[in-house]
Amino acid sequence: MTDPAPFNLHLVSDSSGETVTNIARACLVQYPGTPVTEHSWWLVRTGGQMSRVIEGIRTAPGLVIYTLLNSEVRAQLEKACRDIKVPAVSALDPVMQALGRYFKREAGAEIGRQHIMDEGYFHRIDAMHFTMQHDDGQSMETMIDADIILLGVSRTSKTPTCMYLANRGYKVANIPLVPGLVLPDYIIQATKPLLVGLTREPKSLSDIRQSRLRIMNDTRGESYADVDKVREEVAESRRLFTKHNWPVIDVTRRSIEETAATIIQLYNQRHAPAS
């Protein structure tokens, strides 16, 4: 039995394509096993550029999802989709219309405004620099200036979670917990950063470490990936988190985004004004 032909999905944007891609992929995960070929068309701002997009849609017909603010370019795409007889959906229209009704005003039409280099943009860049400088226990003496400090044994997704949070504008540091490590008092007693413990189910963690060792051709398997030793590490880290009353997140079945969302909720709760 031959595999079904993949469905064509055309993602069209007058900017970087980040918005329409994230929307489409958030929806696609609800259709597991459905073969999809994505066709990405970014920075489409002129009639000539749109003509090339339309030719691509004509060659591989499929659903079109777009974020376009220029009315002429948008009308050109919509007419072509009607002629080709493929569905076309504006990803932002329902939200923009709801906001317009709520605000009682018309939206602007400035392309790529979400990527403008304003104060928020430079704040995120500063956060990224801080996070890279304080990855994996580096620059411990200035770590108390962080918004968030993540602690956990090796392979509990500390670094990717930190980078995700930094991209959201948070200054984040992380400390790997290894047997025998004694945390400095100035970290334990720090009042500015939110300290969060990350943990993972020991068998899952052991499997990840074994895979890591194979990839890196590392020979420290007995001490690093042995499931009993891993279980001891995880238990010790949990005792540390409990002793200092730090919130704990089990990342075993969580994506980086889900872990980060929980951390942001904890951070916001900590800084919420008292009622």
Contacts in CASP RR format, 6 or more apart in sequence:
PFRMAT RR
TARGET T0000
AUTHOR 0000-0000-0000
METHOD contacts of the structure
MODEL  1
MTDPAPFNLHLVSDSSGETVTNIARACLVQYPGTPVTEHSWWLVRTGGQM
SRVIEGIRTAPGLVIYTLLNSEVRAQLEKACRDIKVPAVSALDPVMQALG
RYFKREAGAEIGRQHIMDEGYFHRIDAMHFTMQHDDGQSMETMIDADIIL
LGVSRTSKTPTCMYLANRGYKVANIPLVPGLVLPDYIIQATKPLLVGLTR
EPKSLSDIRQSRLRIMNDTRGESYADVDKVREEVAESRRLFTKHNWPVID
VTRRSIEETAATIIQLYNQRHAPAS
3 35 0 8 1.000
4 35 0 8 1.000
5 35 0 8 1.000
6 35 0 8 1.000
6 36 0 8 1.000
6 37 0 8 1.000
7 34 0 8 1.000
7 35 0 8 1.000
7 36 0 8 1.000
7 37 0 8 1.000
7 62 0 8 1.000
7 63 0 8 1.000
8 36 0 8 1.000
8 37 0 8 1.000
8 39 0 8 1.000
8 60 0 8 1.000
8 61 0 8 1.000
8 62 0 8 1.000
8 63 0 8 1.000
9 24 0 8 1.000
9 28 0 8 1.000
9 36 0 8 1.000
9 37 0 8 1.000
9 38 0 8 1.000
9 39 0 8 1.000
9 62 0 8 1.000
9 63 0 8 1.000
9 65 0 8 1.000
10 39 0 8 1.000
10 41 0 8 1.000
10 53 0 8 1.000
10 56 0 8 1.000
10 57 0 8 1.000
10 60 0 8 1.000
10 62 0 8 1.000
10 63 0 8 1.000
10 64 0 8 1.000
10 65 0 8 1.000
11 17 0 8 1.000
11 20 0 8 1.000
11 21 0 8 1.000
11 24 0 8 1.000
11 38 0 8 1.000
11 39 0 8 1.000
11 40 0 8 1.000
11 41 0 8 1.000
11 65 0 8 1.000
11 66 0 8 1.000
12 20 0 8 1.000
12 41 0 8 1.000
12 44 0 8 1.000
12 53 0 8 1.000
12 64 0 8 1.000
12 65 0 8 1.000
12 66 0 8 1.000
12 67 0 8 1.000
12 68 0 8 1.000
12 77 0 8 1.000
13 19 0 8 1.000
13 20 0 8 1.000
13 41 0 8 1.000
13 42 0 8 1.000
13 43 0 8 1.000
13 44 0 8 1.000
13 66 0 8 1.000
13 67 0 8 1.000
13 68 0 8 1.000
14 43 0 8 1.000
14 44 0 8 1.000
14 45 0 8 1.000
14 67 0 8 1.000
14 68 0 8 1.000
14 69 0 8 1.000
14 70 0 8 1.000
14 73 0 8 1.000
14 111 0 8 1.000
14 112 0 8 1.000
15 42 0 8 1.000
15 43 0 8 1.000
15 67 0 8 1.000
15 111 0 8 1.000
15 112 0 8 1.000
15 114 0 8 1.000
15 115 0 8 1.000
16 42 0 8 1.000
16 43 0 8 1.000
16 112 0 8 1.000
16 115 0 8 1.000
17 40 0 8 1.000
17 42 0 8 1.000
17 67 0 8 1.000
19 67 0 8 1.000
19 91 0 8 1.000
19 92 0 8 1.000
19 114 0 8 1.000
20 65 0 8 1.000
20 66 0 8 1.000
20 67 0 8 1.000
20 91 0 8 1.000
21 40 0 8 1.000
23 65 0 8 1.000
23 91 0 8 1.000
24 38 0 8 1.000
24 65 0 8 1.000
24 91 0 8 1.000
28 34 0 8 1.000
28 36 0 8 1.000
37 60 0 8 1.000
39 56 0 8 1.000
39 57 0 8 1.000
39 60 0 8 1.000
41 53 0 8 1.000
43 49 0 8 1.000
44 50 0 8 1.000
44 53 0 8 1.000
44 68 0 8 1.000
44 73 0 8 1.000
45 70 0 8 1.000
45 73 0 8 1.000
45 111 0 8 1.000
46 73 0 8 1.000
47 72 0 8 1.000
47 73 0 8 1.000
47 76 0 8 1.000
49 73 0 8 1.000
50 73 0 8 1.000
50 76 0 8 1.000
50 77 0 8 1.000
51 76 0 8 1.000
53 77 0 8 1.000
54 76 0 8 1.000
54 77 0 8 1.000
54 80 0 8 1.000
54 84 0 8 1.000
57 64 0 8 1.000
57 80 0 8 1.000
57 81 0 8 1.000
57 84 0 8 1.000
57 86 0 8 1.000
58 80 0 8 1.000
58 84 0 8 1.000
61 84 0 8 1.000
61 85 0 8 1.000
61 86 0 8 1.000
62 86 0 8 1.000
62 87 0 8 1.000
63 86 0 8 1.000
63 87 0 8 1.000
63 88 0 8 1.000
63 89 0 8 1.000
64 77 0 8 1.000
64 81 0 8 1.000
64 86 0 8 1.000
64 87 0 8 1.000
64 88 0 8 1.000
64 89 0 8 1.000
65 88 0 8 1.000
65 89 0 8 1.000
65 90 0 8 1.000
65 91 0 8 1.000
66 74 0 8 1.000
66 77 0 8 1.000
66 88 0 8 1.000
66 89 0 8 1.000
66 90 0 8 1.000
66 91 0 8 1.000
67 90 0 8 1.000
67 91 0 8 1.000
67 92 0 8 1.000
68 74 0 8 1.000
68 77 0 8 1.000
68 90 0 8 1.000
69 108 0 8 1.000
69 109 0 8 1.000
69 110 0 8 1.000
69 111 0 8 1.000
70 109 0 8 1.000
70 111 0 8 1.000
71 109 0 8 1.000
74 90 0 8 1.000
77 88 0 8 1.000
78 88 0 8 1.000
81 87 0 8 1.000
81 88 0 8 1.000
96 107 0 8 1.000
99 107 0 8 1.000
100 106 0 8 1.000
100 107 0 8 1.000
115 121 0 8 1.000
120 169 0 8 1.000
123 169 0 8 1.000
124 166 0 8 1.000
124 167 0 8 1.000
124 168 0 8 1.000
124 169 0 8 1.000
126 171 0 8 1.000
127 166 0 8 1.000
127 167 0 8 1.000
127 168 0 8 1.000
127 169 0 8 1.000
127 170 0 8 1.000
127 171 0 8 1.000
127 172 0 8 1.000
128 163 0 8 1.000
128 166 0 8 1.000
128 167 0 8 1.000
130 145 0 8 1.000
130 146 0 8 1.000
130 166 0 8 1.000
130 171 0 8 1.000
130 172 0 8 1.000
130 173 0 8 1.000
131 162 0 8 1.000
131 163 0 8 1.000
131 165 0 8 1.000
131 166 0 8 1.000
131 171 0 8 1.000
131 172 0 8 1.000
131 173 0 8 1.000
132 166 0 8 1.000
133 139 0 8 1.000
134 142 0 8 1.000
134 143 0 8 1.000
134 146 0 8 1.000
134 172 0 8 1.000
134 173 0 8 1.000
134 174 0 8 1.000
135 159 0 8 1.000
135 162 0 8 1.000
135 173 0 8 1.000
135 174 0 8 1.000
136 158 0 8 1.000
136 159 0 8 1.000
136 174 0 8 1.000
136 176 0 8 1.000
137 143 0 8 1.000
137 173 0 8 1.000
137 174 0 8 1.000
137 175 0 8 1.000
137 176 0 8 1.000
139 173 0 8 1.000
140 175 0 8 1.000
140 184 0 8 1.000
140 187 0 8 1.000
143 149 0 8 1.000
143 173 0 8 1.000
143 175 0 8 1.000
143 187 0 8 1.000
143 190 0 8 1.000
143 193 0 8 1.000
144 186 0 8 1.000
144 187 0 8 1.000
144 190 0 8 1.000
144 192 0 8 1.000
144 193 0 8 1.000
145 171 0 8 1.000
145 192 0 8 1.000
145 193 0 8 1.000
146 171 0 8 1.000
146 172 0 8 1.000
146 173 0 8 1.000
146 192 0 8 1.000
146 193 0 8 1.000
147 170 0 8 1.000
147 171 0 8 1.000
147 172 0 8 1.000
147 192 0 8 1.000
147 193 0 8 1.000
147 194 0 8 1.000
147 267 0 8 1.000
148 165 0 8 1.000
148 170 0 8 1.000
148 171 0 8 1.000
148 172 0 8 1.000
148 173 0 8 1.000
148 193 0 8 1.000
148 194 0 8 1.000
148 195 0 8 1.000
148 196 0 8 1.000
148 263 0 8 1.000
148 267 0 8 1.000
149 172 0 8 1.000
149 173 0 8 1.000
149 174 0 8 1.000
149 175 0 8 1.000
149 187 0 8 1.000
149 190 0 8 1.000
149 193 0 8 1.000
149 194 0 8 1.000
149 195 0 8 1.000
149 196 0 8 1.000
150 158 0 8 1.000
150 161 0 8 1.000
150 162 0 8 1.000
150 172 0 8 1.000
150 173 0 8 1.000
150 174 0 8 1.000
150 175 0 8 1.000
150 196 0 8 1.000
150 197 0 8 1.000
150 198 0 8 1.000
150 263 0 8 1.000
151 158 0 8 1.000
151 174 0 8 1.000
151 175 0 8 1.000
151 177 0 8 1.000
151 195 0 8 1.000
151 196 0 8 1.000
151 197 0 8 1.000
151 198 0 8 1.000
151 237 0 8 1.000
151 240 0 8 1.000
151 241 0 8 1.000
151 246 0 8 1.000
152 158 0 8 1.000
152 174 0 8 1.000
152 175 0 8 1.000
152 176 0 8 1.000
152 177 0 8 1.000
152 197 0 8 1.000
152 198 0 8 1.000
152 199 0 8 1.000
152 237 0 8 1.000
153 176 0 8 1.000
153 177 0 8 1.000
153 178 0 8 1.000
153 199 0 8 1.000
153 200 0 8 1.000
153 205 0 8 1.000
153 230 0 8 1.000
153 233 0 8 1.000
153 234 0 8 1.000
153 237 0 8 1.000
154 176 0 8 1.000
154 178 0 8 1.000
154 209 0 8 1.000
154 224 0 8 1.000
155 200 0 8 1.000
155 205 0 8 1.000
155 208 0 8 1.000
155 209 0 8 1.000
155 212 0 8 1.000
156 198 0 8 1.000
156 199 0 8 1.000
156 200 0 8 1.000
156 205 0 8 1.000
156 251 0 8 1.000
157 198 0 8 1.000
157 200 0 8 1.000
157 251 0 8 1.000
157 256 0 8 1.000
157 259 0 8 1.000
158 174 0 8 1.000
158 176 0 8 1.000
158 198 0 8 1.000
159 174 0 8 1.000
160 256 0 8 1.000
161 172 0 8 1.000
161 174 0 8 1.000
161 198 0 8 1.000
161 251 0 8 1.000
161 256 0 8 1.000
161 259 0 8 1.000
161 260 0 8 1.000
161 263 0 8 1.000
162 172 0 8 1.000
162 173 0 8 1.000
162 174 0 8 1.000
164 256 0 8 1.000
164 257 0 8 1.000
164 260 0 8 1.000
165 172 0 8 1.000
165 260 0 8 1.000
165 263 0 8 1.000
165 264 0 8 1.000
166 172 0 8 1.000
168 260 0 8 1.000
168 264 0 8 1.000
170 264 0 8 1.000
170 267 0 8 1.000
173 193 0 8 1.000
175 183 0 8 1.000
175 187 0 8 1.000
177 233 0 8 1.000
177 236 0 8 1.000
177 237 0 8 1.000
177 240 0 8 1.000
179 232 0 8 1.000
179 233 0 8 1.000
179 236 0 8 1.000
183 240 0 8 1.000
187 195 0 8 1.000
188 244 0 8 1.000
194 263 0 8 1.000
194 266 0 8 1.000
194 267 0 8 1.000
194 270 0 8 1.000
195 244 0 8 1.000
195 246 0 8 1.000
196 246 0 8 1.000
196 247 0 8 1.000
196 248 0 8 1.000
196 249 0 8 1.000
196 263 0 8 1.000
196 266 0 8 1.000
197 237 0 8 1.000
197 241 0 8 1.000
197 246 0 8 1.000
197 247 0 8 1.000
197 248 0 8 1.000
197 249 0 8 1.000
198 248 0 8 1.000
198 249 0 8 1.000
198 251 0 8 1.000
198 259 0 8 1.000
199 234 0 8 1.000
199 237 0 8 1.000
199 238 0 8 1.000
199 241 0 8 1.000
199 248 0 8 1.000
199 249 0 8 1.000
199 250 0 8 1.000
199 251 0 8 1.000
200 208 0 8 1.000
200 234 0 8 1.000
200 250 0 8 1.000
200 251 0 8 1.000
200 252 0 8 1.000
201 250 0 8 1.000
201 252 0 8 1.000
202 227 0 8 1.000
202 230 0 8 1.000
202 231 0 8 1.000
202 234 0 8 1.000
203 227 0 8 1.000
204 252 0 8 1.000
205 230 0 8 1.000
205 234 0 8 1.000
206 225 0 8 1.000
206 226 0 8 1.000
206 227 0 8 1.000
206 230 0 8 1.000
209 221 0 8 1.000
209 224 0 8 1.000
209 225 0 8 1.000
209 230 0 8 1.000
210 221 0 8 1.000
210 225 0 8 1.000
212 218 0 8 1.000
212 225 0 8 1.000
213 219 0 8 1.000
213 220 0 8 1.000
213 221 0 8 1.000
213 224 0 8 1.000
213 225 0 8 1.000
218 224 0 8 1.000
222 229 0 8 1.000
223 229 0 8 1.000
238 248 0 8 1.000
240 246 0 8 1.000
241 247 0 8 1.000
241 248 0 8 1.000
242 248 0 8 1.000
247 266 0 8 1.000
249 259 0 8 1.000
249 262 0 8 1.000
249 263 0 8 1.000
251 259 0 8 1.000
254 262 0 8 1.000
END
